[in-house]
Amino acid sequence: MARLASGEASVNDLAKPFNMSQPAISKHLKVLERAGLISKGLDRQRRPRRIEATPLKEANEWLEKYREFWEVRYEKLDDLLEEMRAEQANKAVTKKTRRRKNG
């Protein structure tokens, strides 16, 4: 997908950087085609693949909603953990103070 973001490419071009066979790359490309994320063009014998922006935009919008949801949750978790650390620190100080008074 990253390679296709810079422009269309043949199966051989897409396979070059990877230690995979051309049939294995083709199998991956078919999955992406079925998902509507890439399409296959016709250029004589060459069949260049290109990225399809609309499904990626829709997927990104869907993921963004969940990113926002989890971001809020993680902020609440951070607050809770900070609260718990402060309680632990206060307990430690209180314990030390008691030891000094009693000891």
ABEGO torsion letter per residue (X at the ends): XAAAAAEBBBAAAAAAABBBBAAAAAAAAAAAAAAGABBBBBBEABBBBBBBAAAAAAAAAAAAAAAAAAAAAAAAAAAAAAAAAAAAAAAAAAAAAAAAAAX
